[in-house]
Amino acid sequence: MPSKIVNLTAYIVVESIKNILEDCLEYPYQMMFSVSYYRQRLIAQTLSSIKNSYVVIQDTEELDELDVVRLHMFL
């Protein structure tokens, strides 16, 4: 049965950045990071600075947000 590798840290980083930017000033932060290029650079820089956690799941499985948070807490 095929499986796939899921980066749990990337999911949490993306969600955290989204939540943090909601609290920031619209100009310049929200405006700047609404551009895909800059948002991807921010995500890449953040991921390169922290330890990443991965999990292998079956292709038929899907992870919801709660599953990702639970799995990340145990790694």
C-alpha positions in Angstrom: 0.0 0.0 0.0 1.5 3.4 -1.0 2.4 5.8 1.7 3.4 9.5 1.9 5.6 11.6 4.2 3.9 14.6 5.8 5.9 17.4 7.3 4.1 18.3 10.5 6.3 21.2 11.3 5.5 22.9 8.0 1.8 22.7 8.7 2.2 24.3 12.1 4.5 27.0 10.8 2.1 28.0 8.1 -0.8 28.2 10.5 1.3 30.1 13.1 2.5 32.6 10.5 -1.1 33.1 9.4 -2.3 33.7 13.0 0.6 36.1 13.8 0.1 38.1 10.7 -3.6 38.6 11.6 -2.4 40.5 14.6 0.1 42.6 12.7 -0.5 46.0 11.1 -2.0 45.7 7.6 0.7 48.0 6.2 3.5 46.9 5.8 3.4 43.3 7.2 0.1 41.9 6.0 0.4 43.6 2.7 4.0 42.4 2.2 3.4 38.8 3.2 0.2 38.5 1.2 2.6 38.3 -1.8 3.3 34.6 -2.3 7.0 35.1 -3.0 7.6 36.8 0.4 5.3 34.4 2.3 7.2 31.4 0.9 10.5 33.0 1.8 9.3 33.6 5.4 8.1 30.0 5.7 11.4 28.6 4.2 13.5 30.7 6.5 11.5 29.7 9.6 11.6 26.0 8.6 15.4 26.1 8.1 15.8 27.5 11.6 13.9 24.9 13.5 13.8 21.1 13.9 11.3 19.5 11.6 9.0 16.5 12.4 7.7 14.1 9.8 5.2 11.2 9.9 4.5 8.5 7.3 0.8 7.9 6.6 -1.0 5.6 4.2 -2.4 7.4 1.0 -5.9 6.5 2.1 -5.5 8.4 5.4 -6.1 12.0 5.8 -4.9 14.2 8.7 -7.1 16.9 10.1 -5.7 19.9 12.1 -6.2 18.2 15.4 -4.4 15.0 14.3 -1.4 17.2 13.2 -1.2 19.0 16.5 -1.5 15.8 18.5 1.2 14.0 16.5 3.6 17.0 16.7 3.3 17.1 20.5 4.6 13.5 20.8 7.6 14.0 18.5 
